[in-house]
């Protein structure tokens, strides 16, 4: 494996809507690194990018990826924003990381000084082909390649990386206030995650009907807890023994319990794991009015179909996309 000889950073790209909350996001990054006992030397900014100089960039980036408010995370080498330096360094990085018979794609973005990003892409591609000609390394396309060599430029610096992890975007936790979310199945868990993604510091109320439900409920909650970014988490578990069967009846019971929890803890918002696209508008309106009558604010947080599939794949939640 190739080891970068110069200093490397974990480069955090803030999501579009989180750019005005960069200070909050930096606090969240410091918090999650402290929780995971991942030491770092410094955390600073380069325009809208957050740079983390971590002792172990791989483990630090893995911890940071759990945060919302982030578009993507790179492990990257920092150099000056200079055309020759970019081409030379990107060729070196790509040449050391590419293996025989692999295809690659070069993508250059950001602020360019006296050249077009496309010029740098072509120069880096040609240089790598020449250097790796004996190993049958060849260029691919944007949609079909084995490895992506990514370069991002700010006004002062350029960041060269072949490691890129996409994140879920959203807002840093806590910028929207506090909310109560009830979890009793996979769909309500996804609504809870979406509430966290919206920027709410979320208190979880776990509900179950039968003792046999607890094992599956524990597995679901175990997937959610790392996204709360707290050293200690107080979890409320409640057994539901009344009401009819079915998802909507469970939502009605959960809403009443959530109202009590919200009032006891001075929390202003409650998550509803429902959507007008999936459920009749009459049920949605009744639940909304019930929360408003309690002088609280509802959050319709159920993700859309594509996002539910993405969440289920990322967290390995047993969500049936065909149902």
Buried (B, 14 or more C-beta within 10 A) or exposed (E): EEEBEEEBBBBBBBBEBBEEBBEBBBBBBEBBBBBBEBEBEEBEBBEEBBBBBBEEBEBBBBBBBBBBBBBBBBBBBBBEBBBEEBBBBBBBBBBBBBEEEBBBBBBBEBBBEEBEBEBBBBBBBBBBBEBBEEEEBBBBEEEEBBBBBBBBBBEEBBBBBBBBEEBBBBBBBBBBEBBBBBBBBBBBBBBBBBBBBBBBBBBBBBBBBEEEBEEEBEEBBEBBEBBBBEEEEEEBBBEBEEEEEEBBEBBBBBBEBBBEBBBEEEBBBBBBBBBEEEBEEEBBEEBBEBBEEBEBBBBBBBBEEEBBBBBBEEBEBEBEEEE
